[in-house]
Amino acid sequence: MIIRKLHEAGLRSEHAYLAGVASIGLSFLSWMASVKVEQAGVDRADRWGIFVGEWAPTFFCLGLALAQYEHAGADNPLWSDDPRATAPA
């Protein structure tokens, strides 16, 4: 249901994959910025990098789910709201 709503809102698998790649870059940039700007040291920079880096798998998983939805189509029983739905015979 969530994947269907995201797809209806205009989010496509390519967008989620791009967000995953961007979050990897953002993870590196946040680590660099924290090392250079904050006086808290490398430990805090590592925490920032890891925090942002954990977004990437979520975006990639959303991309996979959206790609499966796009490939299977909305008529596929897998994406039906009714959990008892079965494939047409």
Secondary structure as UniProt FT lines:
FT   HELIX           2..8
FT   TURN            9..10
FT   HELIX           13..37
FT   HELIX           42..53
FT   HELIX           55..72
FT   TURN            74..75
FT   HELIX           77..79
FT   TURN            83..84
//
